[in-house]
Amino acid sequence: MRKRWLAGVAALFLACILNGCRTQAHTALFSWDPQQVGQTDQKEMDEILSVYGIDALYQLMDRKNTAGLERFMAHLAKQGVAVYALAGETEWALPSGADAMEGELEWLFSLSGSLKNGFSGIVLDVEPYRNERWEKDPRQGMKEYVANMKRAYESCRQVRKAWPNAIPMPIRTGNT
C-alpha cells in the first residue's frame, strides 16, 4: 500500500523531469518569517547566508507585507541568492483546499510579475499527513494530495516558474 503512495509521488516528479523541468541543487534556507522582507537591516540574514553557503532562500510572503520586497530581492541577488516564494497550508492537500491553493499561486505569480527580478520559483510545503483525511484514510489522503500537487505543478509550468516541491519526510521515508 505504501509503495503505491510513493509511486504516486514518484510519478508526479517523473512528469516534471519528462516535461523538461530544470533541476539544480541548492543549499537553501526556509524562512517562515514574512517580516524578514520588510527589514532594512539584513546583517543577520547576510551572516547566515555567508556562513552556511546558502544560495537559495525559500521566503514566506504575506499579502499585507510586500513593502520593501524589491529592495530585499535586489539585495539578495547581489549576493547570488535566488529567492523562491514559499507557501503552504495543510488544507491544500484536500480537494476543498485546491481553490485556495490556486488563489495563492495566482497571487504569487502576479506579485512575481510586478517585480524587476521576479521569484526564481514557487516552493510549496504542504503537509498532508497533518489533516483529518490522512488520519482516517491515508490512501485517499495521498490520492488527494497528489492530485492537488499535480494541479499546482501545472499552474507553475504554464507560467514557467520552477516548482521545487517540499516532500514531507514521512512520505519520503514511507513512515506514514
C-alpha positions in Angstrom: 0.0 0.0 0.0 2.8 2.5 0.9 4.6 1.6 -2.2 1.6 2.8 -4.3 1.6 6.1 -2.4 5.3 6.6 -3.0 4.7 5.6 -6.7 2.1 8.3 -7.0 4.6 10.9 -5.7 7.3 9.5 -7.9 5.1 9.7 -10.9 4.4 13.4 -10.2 8.1 14.1 -10.2 8.9 11.9 -13.2 6.3 14.0 -15.1 8.3 17.1 -14.1 11.5 15.6 -15.3 10.0 14.4 -18.6 8.4 17.8 -19.2 11.8 19.4 -19.2 11.8 20.9 -15.7 15.3 22.1 -14.8 16.7 20.9 -11.6 19.6 22.5 -9.7 20.9 21.6 -6.3 20.8 24.5 -3.9 21.8 25.0 -0.3 18.6 26.6 0.7 17.1 28.3 3.8 13.4 28.1 4.6 12.3 31.5 6.0 8.8 31.2 7.5 9.0 34.8 8.8 7.3 37.2 6.3 8.5 40.2 8.3 12.0 39.4 7.1 11.1 41.0 3.7 10.4 44.4 5.2 13.5 44.7 7.4 16.1 47.3 6.4 18.9 45.7 8.3 19.8 42.4 6.7 23.1 41.9 8.6 21.9 38.8 10.5 20.5 37.3 7.3 23.7 38.1 5.4 25.8 36.4 8.0 23.7 33.2 7.9 23.8 33.1 4.1 27.5 33.6 4.1 28.4 31.2 6.9 26.4 28.3 5.5 26.9 29.0 1.8 23.2 29.4 1.1 22.4 30.2 -2.5 18.6 29.9 -2.4 16.1 31.4 0.0 12.6 30.0 0.3 10.7 33.0 1.7 7.1 33.0 3.0 5.3 36.0 1.6 2.5 38.0 3.3 -0.2 39.8 1.3 -0.1 42.6 3.9 3.7 43.0 3.9 5.2 43.4 0.5 6.8 46.8 1.2 10.5 46.5 0.7 10.3 43.3 -1.4 12.0 44.8 -4.4 14.9 46.1 -2.2 15.1 42.8 -0.3 15.3 40.7 -3.6 17.9 43.1 -5.1 20.0 42.8 -2.0 19.9 39.0 -2.2 20.5 39.0 -6.0 23.8 40.9 -5.4 24.9 38.0 -3.2 23.9 35.4 -5.8 21.0 34.1 -3.7 17.9 33.0 -5.7 14.6 33.9 -3.9 11.7 31.5 -4.2 8.2 32.3 -2.8 7.3 29.8 -0.1 3.7 28.9 0.6 1.8 26.0 2.1 -1.2 25.0 4.1 -2.2 21.6 5.3 -5.7 22.1 3.8 -4.1 22.3 0.3 -3.8 18.6 0.4 -7.6 18.3 0.3 -10.0 18.8 -2.6 -11.7 21.6 -0.6 -8.3 23.4 -0.4 -7.5 23.3 -4.1 -9.1 26.6 -4.9 -7.4 28.4 -2.0 -4.0 26.9 -3.2 -4.7 28.1 -6.7 -5.6 31.6 -5.4 -2.3 31.8 -3.5 -0.4 30.7 -6.6 -2.1 33.3 -8.8 -1.2 36.0 -6.3 2.4 34.9 -6.1 2.6 34.8 -9.9 1.2 38.3 -10.1 3.5 39.5 -7.4 6.5 38.0 -9.1 5.5 39.6 -12.4 5.3 43.0 -10.7 9.0 42.8 -9.6 12.0 43.8 -11.6 13.5 40.4 -11.0 10.7 38.0 -10.0 10.9 34.9 -7.9 13.1 32.1 -9.1 10.1 29.8 -8.5 7.5 28.7 -6.0 8.1 26.2 -3.2 5.0 24.5 -1.8 5.4 23.0 1.6 2.1 21.1 2.2 1.9 18.6 5.0 -1.0 16.2 4.1 -0.4 13.9 7.0 -1.5 16.6 9.4 -5.1 16.7 8.3 -8.1 14.5 9.4 -8.4 12.8 6.0 -4.9 11.4 6.3 -5.6 10.1 9.7 -8.9 8.4 8.6 -7.8 7.1 5.2 -4.1 7.7 4.3 -4.6 6.1 0.9 -7.3 8.5 -0.1 -5.3 11.3 1.6 -2.3 10.6 -0.7 -4.5 10.5 -3.8 -6.0 13.9 -3.0 -2.5 15.3 -2.1 -1.0 14.1 -5.4 -4.0 15.4 -7.4 -3.6 18.9 -5.9 0.2 18.9 -6.3 -0.3 18.0 -10.0 -2.6 20.9 -10.3 0.0 23.2 -8.7 2.7 21.8 -10.9 0.6 22.5 -14.0 -0.1 26.1 -12.9 3.6 26.7 -12.3 4.5 25.1 -15.6 2.1 27.3 -17.5 3.8 30.5 -16.2 7.3 28.9 -16.5 8.0 29.0 -12.8 10.3 26.5 -11.2 8.4 24.3 -8.7 10.7 22.6 -6.2 8.1 20.9 -4.0 8.9 20.1 -0.4 8.0 16.5 0.1 7.3 15.8 3.8 9.8 13.4 5.4 7.1 10.8 6.5 6.1 10.5 2.8 9.7 10.2 1.5 10.6 7.6 4.1 7.3 5.7 3.9 6.7 6.3 7.7 3.1 7.4 7.4 
